[in-house]
Amino acid sequence: MQGIHTIFGAGQVGTQLASILAAQGLRVRLVRRSAPGPRLPGVTWMQGDATDRSFADEACRGASVVYNCANPPDYGHWEGVLQPLYRAVREAAGRAGARLVQLDCLYMYGKPPVSPFDERTPHQPCRDKGRLREELFEELYEAHRRGDVQATSGHASDYFGPATPNAMLLRPDVYERILAGRTLYVLSDPDVPHGYSYTPDVARGLAVLGERPEAVGRPWHLPLASASTSRELLERFAARAGTTIKVRRVPLWALRTVGVFSSLVSAIADMSYQWDVPYVPDDGDFRRTFGIGPTPLDEAIDATLADHRATKAAA
Ligand SMILES: NC(=O)c1ccc[n+]([C@@H]2O[C@H](COP(=O)([O-])OP(=O)(O)OC[C@H]3O[C@@H](n4cnc5c(N)ncnc54)[C@H](OP(=O)(O)O)[C@@H]3O)[C@@H](O)[C@H]2O)c1
């Protein structure tokens, strides 16, 4: 879609999305509060806070599509931070007359009664974070129905990919241990099927939702890279790296004990229920409608490990 494409949030997905859109010849603004990052061809950095109404309006001026890839920096502290952030982006997109593409998660489903679960599976949030995401999800589509904004949302599962420091399982420290063939200590049950999303697929999926007319007015599960168990995925990483690893689970009681002193660990323990039951989003609607699936898994793993090696070599 011609016009300016404004992305709020230059994190794990927003930055990749900016490069994808700029490579299509689109004009891209990439927004965050901290200082601008490295130069990206075709991308204009804007520094400011989305919750500042006049700044958000300036960031969205002339935009045809606004993507919300922002997230509060503290996983242990969403209440009172997430709502104003998401409402501010939604309202600024509405005032600009732009389409809003919301990057979202799966927390609103709670413990899904079936797996794979699709976009029609009832939302039964079972934790505070899920209830918060459900509230914002409902607000988004109510605003769409009222005609305040043309909205769509792309829902991803837990991330892996280049530069995923905030992922639940596959982070740079874990890539490092895989490359070294060391034991991995995971914070949840490794032997239950669980979906993982490859961040370049997530970014590409959002670009599609920003472009295609039929994307508007409903949520979409973005292409899913892996639907096996966490252990199988970690072992596949190790096989591609040419190493052998052991996977051990940190017991929940230990997490809860540390969680008394750390709001981050407490929040992780609270959300570990997602690995208690099979938890695989069905991305069939997206694949059938847009004809796009995920990157082949081994290709995604190789690119992730190559990026980790390159980042380490450059440090
Ligand atoms: N992490 C996962 O595994 C995962 C999986 C599935 C879905 N998701 C969802 O994906 C979405 C994005 O999360 P993420 O983990 O990709 O984000 P992230 O990497 O943590 O990046 C968040 C970005 O938002 C910016 N930001 C935060 N507050 C802002 C504000 N007030 N104004 C402007 N920019 C602001 C941050 O920069 P500054 O701090 O400099 O402003 C940062 O660039 C969230 O909805 C999340 O729930 C995450």
The ligand as a Gaussian input file, in Angstrom:
#p B3LYP/6-31G(d) Opt

LIG

0 1
 N        8.551000     -12.038000      22.964000
 C        7.871000     -13.022000      22.381000
 O        8.317000     -14.195000      22.322000
 C        6.529000     -12.736000      21.753000
 C        5.854000     -13.797000      21.152000
 C        4.633000     -13.546000      20.538000
 C        4.103000     -12.265000      20.519000
 N        4.779000     -11.251000      21.120000
 C        4.146000      -9.917000      21.062000
 O        4.842000      -9.127000      20.100000
 C        4.623000      -7.751000      20.402000
 C        5.944000      -7.014000      20.352000
 O        6.768000      -7.577000      21.345000
 P        8.326000      -7.777000      21.128000
 O        8.765000      -8.738000      22.178000
 O        8.601000      -8.060000      19.680000
 O        8.814000      -6.313000      21.476000
 P       10.270000      -5.863000      21.943000
 O       11.325000      -6.622000      21.221000
 O       10.296000      -5.858000      23.453000
 O       10.277000      -4.351000      21.428000
 C        9.373000      -3.427000      21.931000
 C        9.664000      -2.077000      21.302000
 O        8.647000      -1.158000      21.745000
 C        9.276000       0.086000      22.026000
 N        8.424000       0.831000      22.946000
 C        8.017000       0.462000      24.185000
 N        7.259000       1.410000      24.738000
 C        7.153000       2.402000      23.823000
 C        6.504000       3.669000      23.801000
 N        5.791000       4.113000      24.862000
 N        6.602000       4.442000      22.702000
 C        7.340000       4.036000      21.621000
 N        7.972000       2.835000      21.578000
 C        7.889000       2.038000      22.667000
 C       10.625000      -0.317000      22.619000
 O       11.618000       0.688000      22.518000
 P       11.839000       1.785000      23.658000
 O       11.818000       1.077000      24.967000
 O       13.151000       2.411000      23.286000
 O       10.715000       2.736000      23.503000
 C       11.006000      -1.482000      21.679000
 O       11.644000      -0.991000      20.525000
 C        3.949000      -7.712000      21.770000
 O        2.577000      -7.547000      21.593000
 C        4.236000      -9.100000      22.332000
 O        3.289000      -9.526000      23.287000
 C        5.982000     -11.448000      21.723000

